[in-house]
């Protein structure tokens, strides 16, 4: 009995020893795996770091491939998670890598797996030159930009695509200009000063002015077409030689020439005296009047209505006169005006 008990105890100690040894050996094996994984990661890191200077073109291509890959509609999380589950089933170093993938990316659900089995519907996308052209044309580029853009096609021997031309609307002929009659300028009221004279001579007598005053809308004409023999203003009198103010114009004419009405109106009075000889005055309304002197004959009477240009009298040399002529005066109210503003004379 004692011998059998001793043998059983010895077997238990042997099993415990070998079990502890196996555990220690498994621990050392896992540590070696971790070291190997660390060495592999370090080697990959050095390879990538050194490769940046040695293989720049390859890295550029890798960058383009990665960009193309990540720009597509791909389920990275599901793929890496599935890869991790597959690797985790093995009892090797890959098992640890699989556990890592599952831990980081998670296990894909059944719904995600079912969706992964169905092919993703990706709408067809234009590729290459067509894509860039559609993008360029969608910006509504100007004709100058289109020309500059398609020069590159010619340079590279490519045929530029046809650009649809919008129909140019036909220009309508310009409408005929309608002449709008200009409205005549408003006529200043009778008596309004329309021109201020720069007269700086001897002081004028009362009720005489050198300024031009408006006669309103009165239609006028020259009573006798002749030459000026004596102007309006101060002069040496042809008979007594005194420097006196001459209140009208002297217009030359032949004896018996008709004297026409300056404007339509009514004969205000007729008369005769030693200074003016035979004379008459016509009232044209609105304060405007005309006076005619040295007539040889008067053919109208007081109160008679006359039209513009109607014969009033005949040229003569009555009164204080040296030759046949018409002495013409133009008045507004009691103010004597310069007739030269309102009649036309023959050139000297």
Helices and strands as residue ranges (DSSP letters): H 2-54, H 56-71, H 76-88, H 93-105, H 110-117, H 129-137, H 143-155, E 193-195, E 212-213, E 228-230, E 233-236, E 243-246, E 249-252, E 258-260, E 265-273, E 277-285, E 288-298, E 305-306, E 311-315, E 325-332, E 335-337, G 339-341
